[in-house]
Amino acid sequence: MPGIVVYVYDNLSTDATAERRRAAGAIVRTETTKGKGNVVRRAFADIEADVYVMIDGDDTYDASAAPLMIKTLLDGPYDHVLGVRKQDEGAQAYRAGHETGNRVLNGVVGKVFGENVEDMLSGYRVFSRRFVKSFPAVSREFEIETELTVHSLHLRVAQTQVHVGFRDRPAGSESKLRTYHDGFKILALIIGLARHERPVAFYGLFGTLSWLISLILITPIVVQFYEIHQVPRFPTLFLASPCSCWAAWPGPRA
């Protein structure tokens, strides 16, 4: 792509990644605080451009899709173009459980924010300058993709999705993504962002669930009281009481 400037951020790698990328003509910078979110935050703060292309450096994404994604951004015009991963025929690029987990998270975010998201964990995206410079970048690790997606949904920026090829990692390399550890961190971030960005829906759902639990627990106790005029199950009654209080809780005040 004529005129493109390639930046590679080295996050304390122990191989020859930085030297090889520098020899290939890329501008190599180092981020000493480990974590993908820290790298993205540093890159967004350092780099000045009109269009930003973000892609993981593990050679699993089809880099040839970048011109189409850039053209899509400019023609829209859009502020965010998401590269939706489509596995190449015969490839097994997704680790066990990752594809299913991604679908679950896509569904959760879609329900909370009312938008269809096909691949919220994709590391292949194109942004406008105003998107990058408005992005707060709080995440430190692999939650960064979730934060990018939720930020775009919350601001209702003009965005679209483009299917891109996704292939196996090169032999000898392995993903740093920890399936359960990072999966739960991503889910926790979604819950936190939903609480902040959609408080009425979040606390409404929380209150409804608390009310249902309280109703399920208290109903047999009330029935027994009318039958025998006693409350034989005090522990259940004590559990139902805070549930009913939580159902009426309006949430923390700003």
C-alpha positions as CSV (number, residue, x, y, z in Angstrom):
1,M,0.0,0.0,0.0
2,P,1.7,3.2,-1.2
3,G,2.3,5.8,1.6
4,I,1.6,3.5,4.5
5,V,3.9,3.8,7.5
6,V,4.2,0.5,9.5
7,Y,4.7,0.6,13.2
8,V,5.6,-2.5,15.2
9,Y,5.4,-2.4,19.0
10,D,7.6,-4.8,20.7
11,N,6.2,-5.9,24.1
12,L,9.4,-7.4,25.7
13,S,9.7,-10.2,23.1
14,T,12.6,-12.6,23.6
15,D,13.2,-13.5,20.0
16,A,14.4,-11.4,17.0
17,T,11.1,-9.9,16.2
18,A,12.2,-6.3,16.7
19,E,15.4,-6.7,14.7
20,R,13.7,-8.4,11.8
21,R,10.8,-5.9,11.6
22,R,13.3,-3.0,11.7
23,A,15.3,-4.6,8.9
24,A,12.1,-4.9,6.8
25,G,11.6,-1.2,7.1
26,A,9.1,-0.9,10.0
27,I,9.3,1.7,12.7
28,V,9.9,-0.4,15.9
29,R,8.9,0.9,19.3
30,T,9.1,-0.8,22.6
31,E,6.4,-0.9,25.3
32,T,7.9,-2.2,28.5
33,T,4.6,-2.7,30.4
34,K,3.3,-6.2,29.4
35,G,-0.1,-6.5,28.0
36,K,-1.8,-6.0,24.7
37,G,-4.0,-3.2,26.1
38,N,-1.0,-1.3,27.3
39,V,0.5,-1.6,23.8
40,V,-2.6,-0.3,22.0
41,R,-2.9,2.6,24.5
42,R,0.7,3.6,23.8
43,A,0.4,3.2,20.0
44,F,-2.8,5.3,19.9
45,A,-1.1,8.1,22.0
46,D,2.1,8.1,19.9
47,I,1.0,7.8,16.3
48,E,-0.5,10.6,14.4
49,A,-2.4,9.6,11.2
50,D,-5.6,10.0,9.3
51,V,-6.3,6.2,9.1
52,Y,-5.2,3.6,11.5
53,V,-4.9,-0.1,10.7
54,M,-4.5,-2.4,13.7
55,I,-3.5,-6.0,13.2
56,D,-1.9,-8.7,15.4
57,G,1.6,-9.7,14.4
58,D,1.0,-13.4,14.6
59,D,0.5,-13.9,10.8
60,T,-3.0,-15.4,11.3
61,Y,-4.9,-12.5,9.6
62,D,-5.0,-11.9,5.9
63,A,-3.0,-8.7,5.5
64,S,-4.1,-8.4,1.9
65,A,-7.6,-7.4,3.1
66,A,-6.2,-4.1,4.5
67,P,-6.7,-2.0,1.3
68,L,-10.4,-3.1,1.1
69,M,-10.9,-2.2,4.8
70,I,-9.3,1.2,4.3
71,K,-11.4,1.9,1.2
72,T,-14.5,0.8,3.1
73,L,-13.7,3.2,5.9
74,L,-13.1,6.1,3.6
75,D,-16.1,5.4,1.3
76,G,-18.5,5.1,4.1
77,P,-17.4,7.3,5.6
78,Y,-17.0,5.1,8.8
79,D,-15.0,5.6,12.0
80,H,-14.5,1.8,12.6
81,V,-14.3,-1.2,10.3
82,L,-14.1,-4.5,12.1
83,G,-12.4,-7.4,10.4
84,V,-14.6,-10.5,11.0
85,R,-12.5,-13.6,11.0
86,K,-13.4,-16.4,8.5
87,Q,-11.2,-19.5,8.8
88,D,-9.5,-20.6,5.6
89,E,-10.6,-24.0,4.3
90,G,-8.9,-26.7,6.3
91,A,-7.5,-24.3,8.9
92,Q,-7.8,-24.8,12.6
93,A,-6.8,-21.3,13.7
94,Y,-9.3,-21.2,16.6
95,R,-8.1,-23.0,19.7
96,A,-10.5,-25.4,21.5
97,G,-13.3,-23.4,23.0
98,H,-12.3,-20.0,21.6
99,E,-14.8,-19.9,18.8
100,T,-17.7,-20.9,21.1
101,G,-16.6,-18.4,23.7
102,N,-16.4,-15.7,21.1
103,R,-19.9,-16.4,20.0
104,V,-21.2,-16.3,23.6
105,L,-19.5,-12.9,24.2
106,N,-20.8,-11.6,20.9
107,G,-24.3,-12.5,21.9
108,V,-24.0,-10.9,25.4
109,V,-22.7,-7.6,23.9
110,G,-25.3,-7.7,21.2
111,K,-28.1,-8.1,23.7
112,V,-26.8,-5.4,26.0
113,F,-26.2,-2.8,23.4
114,G,-28.8,-3.8,20.8
115,E,-26.3,-4.2,17.9
116,N,-25.2,-7.2,15.9
117,V,-21.5,-8.0,16.5
118,E,-20.0,-10.9,14.6
119,D,-16.5,-11.0,16.0
120,M,-15.9,-8.6,18.9
121,L,-12.5,-10.2,19.8
122,S,-11.0,-9.7,16.4
123,G,-7.5,-8.0,16.4
124,Y,-7.9,-6.7,12.8
125,R,-9.5,-3.3,12.7
126,V,-9.4,0.0,10.8
127,F,-10.1,3.3,12.6
128,S,-10.5,7.0,11.8
129,R,-8.4,9.5,13.6
130,R,-11.3,10.8,15.7
131,F,-12.1,7.3,16.9
132,V,-8.5,6.7,18.0
133,K,-8.2,10.0,19.7
134,S,-11.5,9.7,21.6
135,F,-10.7,6.2,22.8
136,P,-9.9,6.1,26.6
137,A,-8.0,2.8,26.5
138,V,-8.4,1.5,30.1
139,S,-7.7,-2.2,29.5
140,R,-4.3,-3.6,30.1
141,E,-4.4,-7.0,28.4
142,F,-6.6,-9.0,26.0
143,E,-9.7,-7.1,27.1
144,I,-8.7,-4.3,24.8
145,E,-10.8,-5.7,21.8
146,T,-13.9,-5.8,24.0
147,E,-13.3,-2.2,25.1
148,L,-12.9,-1.1,21.5
149,T,-16.1,-2.8,20.5
150,V,-18.1,-1.4,23.4
151,H,-16.7,2.1,22.9
152,S,-17.9,2.1,19.3
153,L,-21.3,0.8,20.3
154,H,-21.8,3.2,23.2
155,L,-20.9,6.3,21.0
156,R,-22.9,4.9,18.1
157,V,-20.1,5.7,15.7
158,A,-20.5,4.9,12.1
159,Q,-19.1,1.4,11.6
160,T,-19.3,-1.7,9.5
161,Q,-17.8,-5.2,9.3
162,V,-15.7,-6.9,6.6
163,H,-14.9,-10.6,6.4
164,V,-11.2,-11.4,6.4
165,G,-9.3,-14.6,6.1
166,F,-8.0,-16.3,9.2
167,R,-5.4,-19.1,9.1
168,D,-3.3,-21.3,11.4
169,R,-0.5,-19.7,13.4
170,P,3.0,-20.3,12.0
171,A,4.7,-23.5,13.2
172,G,6.5,-23.1,16.5
173,S,4.4,-20.1,17.7
174,E,1.7,-20.2,20.3
175,S,-1.0,-17.8,21.5
176,K,-0.6,-15.9,24.8
177,L,-4.4,-15.9,25.2
178,R,-5.4,-18.0,28.2
179,T,-8.8,-19.5,27.5
180,Y,-10.5,-19.4,30.9
181,H,-8.4,-16.7,32.7
182,D,-8.7,-14.1,29.9
183,G,-12.3,-15.2,29.0
184,F,-13.5,-14.5,32.6
185,K,-11.6,-11.1,32.5
186,I,-13.3,-10.2,29.3
187,L,-16.7,-11.2,30.7
188,A,-16.1,-9.2,33.8
189,L,-15.2,-6.2,31.7
190,I,-18.4,-6.5,29.6
191,I,-20.4,-6.6,32.9
192,G,-18.6,-3.5,34.2
193,L,-19.1,-1.6,31.0
194,A,-22.7,-2.6,30.8
195,R,-23.3,-1.3,34.3
196,H,-21.6,2.0,33.4
197,E,-23.1,2.4,29.9
198,R,-26.5,0.9,30.4
199,P,-27.3,1.3,34.1
200,V,-31.1,1.1,33.7
201,A,-31.0,-2.1,31.8
202,F,-28.2,-3.6,34.0
203,Y,-29.8,-2.8,37.4
204,G,-33.3,-3.6,36.0
205,L,-32.1,-7.1,35.1
206,F,-30.3,-7.5,38.4
207,G,-33.4,-6.4,40.3
208,T,-35.7,-8.7,38.3
209,L,-33.4,-11.7,38.9
210,S,-33.2,-10.9,42.7
211,W,-37.0,-10.6,42.8
212,L,-37.5,-13.9,41.1
213,I,-35.0,-15.7,43.5
214,S,-36.8,-14.1,46.5
215,L,-40.2,-15.2,45.2
216,I,-39.0,-18.8,44.6
217,L,-37.6,-18.9,48.1
218,I,-40.4,-17.2,50.0
219,T,-43.4,-18.9,48.3
220,P,-43.1,-22.3,50.1
221,I,-42.5,-20.6,53.4
222,V,-45.7,-18.5,53.1
223,V,-47.7,-21.6,52.1
224,Q,-46.4,-23.5,55.1
225,F,-47.1,-20.6,57.4
226,Y,-50.8,-20.6,56.3
227,E,-51.0,-24.4,56.7
228,I,-49.3,-24.9,60.1
229,H,-49.0,-21.3,61.4
230,Q,-45.2,-21.7,61.8
231,V,-42.1,-20.8,60.0
232,P,-39.9,-24.0,60.1
233,R,-37.3,-22.8,57.6
234,F,-35.7,-19.7,59.0
235,P,-32.5,-19.9,57.0
236,T,-34.4,-19.8,53.8
237,L,-36.4,-16.9,55.0
238,F,-33.2,-15.0,56.0
239,L,-31.8,-15.7,52.5
240,A,-35.0,-14.5,50.8
241,S,-35.0,-11.2,52.7
242,P,-31.8,-9.7,51.3
243,C,-32.8,-10.9,47.8
244,S,-36.0,-8.8,48.1
245,C,-33.9,-5.9,49.3
246,W,-31.5,-6.2,46.3
247,A,-34.5,-6.3,44.0
248,A,-35.4,-2.8,45.3
249,W,-31.8,-1.4,45.2
250,P,-31.5,1.4,42.7
251,G,-27.8,0.9,42.3
252,P,-24.9,3.1,43.4
253,R,-25.2,6.8,43.0
254,A,-22.8,8.7,40.8
